[in-house]
Amino acid sequence: MIQEMIKAFFLIFIAEMGDKTQILAMAFATRFPVRKVLLGIGLGALLNHGLAVALGSSLSRVVPLSTIQIIAGAAFIGFALWTLKPENGEEEKEPRMQFGPTATVALAFFIGELGDKTQLTAITLAADARYPLLILGGTVSGMIATGALGIFIGKKLGEKIPELGIKILAASVFILFGLQKLFQTIPAQFLRAYTVLPFICLLTLTVLWMVHLLIRRRRAGIQSAFVTKAKLLHDYYQHIKEDLNDICLGLTYCCACQENQCAVGQSKEIVQSALANQEWQEPAEETGTNHWDKPFVKERVLDCLVDTLWLLSRIQDEKSLTNVHFIRGQMETILLGQPIKGFGNIESYLAKVREIDAEIAGKIDGMFRIQAANELRQPSKPAIEGRKSRA
């Protein structure tokens, strides 16, 4: 009985290692308390996997158990190949909600896991389970544990655990369970050398080829678009959050925080919304923000602007850069008195800045070149973090 729960926990835990679930959990944990994030993950997984377990349990009443187990074994092998499949470069859209922390996380995980391999795994496990509720408990606890580990990895370990190693481990576990189910349920007369050996050889060659493709992509420095962009944006917002705190003059100057009436305060709201995976609502145009009569430290503002320009030069997806462009405009208005319209590339941008203030354009150019050089010397370490560590 308890073995079913442990098996479900282990499979879900392995399946979600290195998946978008961990990145999403890490992003939520930068804004919400970890306890509320984990509670939200649990609720979202409970709803998602509850549907899966109910479907799998109902299926076992109309289809013979032996047939279900053969299908389950084949499905596990399919999940292994799915895990090793290189990303196609298209980002999966993550839901952005406007609720409380727990509800936001729960809905994000419920929608994000619909049709995912973990939900299909829950259906497969429940189809031949004697205790479906224990399967549900195992899958939900596996999701929570994976999210917790993702938060820990994000905060403590960074990139020390390679994505490739996690993928290979997860695929190996799925293949092990899949082969076990197949050999236990397929009739003995079909388990002959002339049927088993070709199957094992074909599976081995397929896995080796897919691992070879992953290794080639890794050596070429290719990551999935989702992982690359998510990490760049996350590192950027975390660094800008600290920059804005340094730029802020505090209550000793302003007496009372003006929040979104202040350029820095409005930028802080944008960063908080982005780290919480929420949509930021731009205030009405007539509200306006104050950039003048405040002795902001221009060097800090310039540093924030250069970090923003560096990110814009790295990501070519305007949909995910709306907030970044708004922050750019706020910093430009503080430095130049007006925002620069559009950002095609750094050369054309500097030409526009030079028309307004040649001195600031020169400083931006110099700082940007240093940042780019640091990135070339340390390609595995984001330039923003590299500068931060030397500050």
C-alpha positions in Angstrom: 0.0 0.0 0.0 2.6 2.5 1.1 4.8 1.4 -1.8 2.3 2.9 -4.3 2.6 6.3 -2.6 6.4 6.1 -2.5 6.6 5.1 -6.1 4.3 7.9 -7.2 6.3 10.4 -5.1 9.6 9.2 -6.6 8.5 9.3 -10.2 6.9 12.8 -10.0 10.0 14.1 -8.1 12.3 12.8 -10.8 10.1 13.8 -13.7 10.0 17.5 -12.6 13.7 17.8 -11.9 15.0 20.6 -14.1 11.5 21.3 -15.5 9.8 24.7 -15.7 8.1 23.9 -12.4 11.4 24.5 -10.5 12.1 27.8 -12.3 8.5 29.0 -11.7 8.8 28.0 -8.0 12.1 29.9 -7.7 10.5 33.0 -9.4 7.5 33.0 -7.0 9.8 32.5 -4.0 11.6 35.8 -4.7 8.4 37.7 -4.1 6.2 35.5 -1.8 7.0 33.7 1.4 8.3 30.2 0.7 5.5 28.6 2.8 2.8 30.2 0.7 4.5 29.2 -2.5 4.7 25.6 -1.4 1.1 25.7 -0.3 0.1 27.1 -3.7 2.1 24.3 -5.4 0.3 21.7 -3.3 -3.1 23.1 -4.1 -2.4 23.4 -7.8 -1.0 19.9 -8.0 -3.9 18.5 -5.9 -6.5 19.9 -8.4 -4.5 18.9 -11.4 -3.5 15.4 -10.3 -6.9 14.8 -8.7 -8.4 15.0 -12.1 -5.7 12.6 -13.4 -6.2 10.0 -10.7 -9.9 10.1 -11.1 -9.6 9.5 -14.8 -7.0 6.7 -14.3 -9.1 5.0 -11.7 -12.2 5.0 -13.9 -10.2 3.6 -16.8 -9.2 0.5 -14.8 -12.9 -0.5 -14.5 -13.4 -0.8 -18.3 -10.0 -2.0 -19.6 -8.3 -5.2 -18.4 -5.6 -4.7 -15.9 -2.9 -6.4 -17.9 -3.6 -4.2 -20.9 -3.4 -1.1 -18.7 0.0 -2.2 -17.3 1.4 -2.8 -20.8 0.2 0.6 -21.9 1.6 2.1 -18.7 5.0 0.5 -19.4 5.1 1.9 -22.9 4.0 5.3 -21.6 6.9 5.4 -19.1 9.3 4.7 -21.9 7.6 7.4 -23.9 8.0 9.8 -21.0 11.7 9.0 -20.9 12.2 10.0 -24.5 10.0 13.1 -23.9 12.4 14.1 -21.1 15.4 13.8 -23.4 13.8 15.7 -26.3 15.7 18.9 -27.0 13.6 22.0 -26.6 12.2 23.4 -29.9 13.1 27.0 -28.9 9.5 28.2 -28.3 8.7 29.4 -24.9 5.7 28.0 -23.0 3.5 30.8 -21.8 3.3 31.0 -18.1 0.1 32.2 -16.7 0.0 35.6 -15.0 -2.6 36.1 -12.3 -3.9 38.8 -10.1 -4.9 37.0 -6.9 -3.3 36.5 -3.5 0.0 34.7 -3.2 -1.3 31.2 -2.6 -4.1 31.4 -5.2 -1.7 32.9 -7.8 0.8 30.0 -7.4 -2.0 27.4 -7.3 -3.6 28.6 -10.5 -0.3 29.0 -12.2 0.7 25.4 -11.4 -2.7 24.0 -12.2 -2.8 25.6 -15.6 0.9 25.1 -16.3 0.8 21.3 -15.6 -2.3 20.6 -17.7 -1.3 17.9 -20.2 2.2 17.8 -18.9 4.1 14.5 -18.4 3.4 14.6 -14.6 -0.3 14.7 -15.1 -0.1 11.8 -17.6 2.2 10.0 -15.1 -0.5 10.4 -12.5 -3.1 9.0 -14.9 -0.9 6.0 -15.7 -0.1 5.2 -12.0 -3.8 5.5 -11.0 -5.0 3.2 -13.8 -3.7 0.0 -12.1 -3.5 1.3 -8.5 -5.4 -0.4 -5.6 -5.3 2.8 -3.6 -5.8 5.8 -5.9 -5.8 8.3 -3.0 -2.3 7.2 -2.0 -1.2 7.8 -5.6 -2.7 11.3 -5.4 -0.9 11.9 -2.1 2.4 10.7 -3.6 2.2 12.8 -6.7 1.2 16.0 -4.8 3.9 15.5 -2.3 6.4 14.9 -5.1 5.4 18.2 -6.7 5.8 20.1 -3.4 9.2 18.4 -2.8 10.4 19.3 -6.3 9.3 22.9 -5.9 11.0 23.2 -2.5 14.2 21.8 -4.0 13.9 24.2 -6.9 13.7 27.1 -4.5 16.7 25.8 -2.6 18.8 25.2 -5.8 17.9 28.7 -7.0 19.0 30.4 -3.8 21.9 28.2 -2.8 23.4 26.2 -5.6 22.8 28.2 -8.7 24.0 26.3 -11.8 26.1 23.7 -10.0 23.7 20.9 -10.9 23.7 20.6 -14.7 20.4 20.4 -16.6 21.7 17.6 -18.8 22.5 15.3 -15.8 19.1 15.9 -14.4 17.5 15.0 -17.7 19.5 11.8 -18.1 18.7 10.7 -14.5 15.0 11.3 -15.0 14.9 9.5 -18.3 16.8 6.5 -16.7 14.2 6.2 -14.0 11.3 6.3 -16.4 12.9 3.6 -18.6 13.6 1.4 -15.6 10.0 1.5 -14.5 8.7 1.1 -18.0 10.8 -2.0 -18.8 9.8 -3.5 -15.5 6.1 -3.1 -16.2 6.5 -4.5 -19.7 8.4 -7.6 -18.7 6.1 -8.3 -15.8 2.9 -8.1 -17.9 3.6 -9.1 -21.5 2.8 -12.9 -21.9 5.9 -15.1 -21.8 5.4 -16.4 -25.3 6.1 -12.9 -26.7 9.3 -12.4 -24.6 11.7 -14.2 -26.9 15.2 -13.1 -27.9 14.2 -12.3 -31.4 11.6 -9.8 -30.1 13.3 -8.5 -26.9 16.8 -7.9 -28.3 15.7 -5.7 -31.3 13.5 -3.7 -29.0 16.3 -3.1 -26.4 18.8 -2.3 -29.2 16.4 0.2 -30.8 15.6 1.8 -27.5 19.3 2.0 -26.6 20.2 3.6 -29.9 17.4 6.1 -29.6 18.4 7.1 -26.1 22.1 7.4 -27.0 21.2 9.5 -30.1 19.0 11.9 -28.0 21.7 12.2 -25.3 24.2 12.9 -28.1 22.0 15.7 -29.4 21.7 17.2 -25.9 25.5 17.0 -25.4 26.1 18.7 -28.7 23.7 21.5 -27.8 25.4 21.8 -24.4 28.9 22.0 -26.0 27.6 24.6 -28.4 26.2 26.6 -25.5 22.6 26.1 -26.5 20.0 26.1 -23.8 16.2 25.9 -24.2 14.7 29.4 -24.9 12.6 29.1 -21.8 15.5 28.3 -19.5 17.8 30.9 -21.0 15.3 33.8 -21.0 13.9 32.9 -17.6 17.3 33.0 -16.0 18.3 36.2 -17.7 15.1 38.0 -16.7 15.2 36.6 -13.2 18.9 37.7 -12.7 18.1 41.1 -14.2 15.1 41.8 -12.0 17.0 40.6 -8.9 19.9 42.9 -9.6 17.7 45.9 -10.6 15.8 45.5 -7.4 19.1 46.1 -5.5 20.1 48.9 -7.8 16.7 50.7 -7.2 17.1 50.4 -3.5 20.5 52.1 -3.8 19.0 54.8 -6.0 16.0 55.5 -3.7 16.7 58.5 -1.5 14.6 57.2 1.3 12.2 58.9 3.8 14.9 61.2 5.0 14.5 63.2 1.7 11.0 62.5 0.6 9.3 62.4 4.1 6.7 60.0 2.8 7.1 57.4 0.0 5.5 58.6 -3.2 5.3 55.1 -4.5 4.2 55.1 -8.2 4.3 58.9 -8.3 8.1 58.5 -8.2 10.2 57.2 -11.1 12.1 54.9 -8.8 9.0 53.8 -6.9 7.2 53.0 -10.1 10.2 51.0 -11.3 10.2 49.1 -8.0 6.5 48.1 -8.5 7.4 46.8 -12.0 10.2 44.7 -10.6 8.0 43.3 -7.8 5.3 42.4 -10.2 7.8 40.7 -12.6 9.4 38.6 -9.8 5.9 37.6 -8.6 5.0 36.6 -12.2 2.1 39.1 -12.2 1.0 41.6 -14.8 2.0 45.1 -14.0 -0.8 47.7 -14.7 0.6 50.9 -16.0 -1.0 53.9 -14.2 -3.1 56.4 -16.1 -1.1 58.8 -18.2 -2.3 61.8 -16.3 -0.9 60.4 -13.1 2.7 61.0 -14.2 5.9 60.5 -12.2 8.4 62.8 -10.6 12.0 62.8 -12.0 13.0 66.3 -11.1 14.1 68.1 -7.9 15.5 64.8 -6.5 19.3 64.4 -6.2 19.4 60.8 -7.4 23.0 59.4 -7.5 23.5 59.5 -11.3 26.2 56.8 -11.2 23.6 54.3 -9.7 21.0 55.3 -12.3 23.6 54.9 -15.1 24.5 51.4 -13.8 20.8 50.5 -13.8 20.4 51.8 -17.3 23.4 49.9 -18.7 22.2 46.6 -17.1 18.9 47.2 -18.8 20.5 47.9 -22.2 22.6 44.7 -21.8 19.5 42.6 -21.2 17.8 44.2 -24.2 20.7 43.3 -26.4 20.5 39.7 -25.3 16.8 38.9 -25.6 14.9 39.3 -28.9 11.4 38.9 -27.6 9.5 42.1 -27.3 6.5 40.5 -25.5 8.7 39.7 -22.5 10.5 43.1 -22.5 7.6 45.5 -22.0 8.4 46.1 -18.4 12.2 46.3 -19.1 11.6 49.1 -21.7 9.5 51.0 -19.1 12.3 50.8 -16.6 14.7 52.0 -19.3 12.5 55.0 -20.0 12.4 56.0 -16.3 16.2 55.8 -16.0 16.6 57.8 -19.3 14.3 60.5 -18.0 16.2 60.9 -14.8 19.5 61.1 -16.7 18.5 62.9 -19.9 15.2 64.6 -19.1 13.3 62.4 -21.6 13.0 58.8 -22.7 14.6 57.5 -25.8 12.1 56.1 -28.3 12.8 52.6 -29.4 15.8 50.3 -29.0 17.0 48.6 -32.2 20.6 47.9 -31.2 23.2 49.6 -29.0 24.8 51.5 -31.8 21.6 53.3 -33.0 20.6 53.8 -29.4 23.9 55.5 -28.5 23.5 57.8 -31.6 20.2 59.0 -30.2 21.6 59.6 -26.7 24.6 61.4 -28.2 22.3 63.9 -29.8 21.0 64.8 -26.3 24.1 64.4 -24.1 27.4 63.3 -25.6 29.0 62.9 -22.2 26.4 60.4 -20.9 26.5 58.6 -24.2 30.2 58.1 -23.8 29.8 56.8 -20.3 27.1 54.3 -21.4 29.3 53.1 -24.3 32.2 52.5 -22.0 30.3 50.7 -19.3 28.4 48.6 -21.9 31.7 47.5 -23.5 33.1 46.5 -20.2 30.0 44.5 -19.4 30.2 42.8 -22.8 33.9 42.0 -22.3 33.2 40.5 -18.9 30.6 38.3 -20.5 33.0 37.0 -23.1 35.6 36.2 -20.4 33.0 34.4 -18.2 30.4 33.0 -20.7 28.8 30.7 -18.1 28.2 33.6 -15.6 25.7 36.3 -16.4 27.4 39.7 -16.8 25.0 41.3 -14.4 25.9 38.9 -11.6 29.6 39.3 -12.5 29.5 43.0 -12.0 27.5 42.7 -8.9 30.1 40.4 -7.3 32.9 42.8 -8.0 30.9 45.8 -6.7 
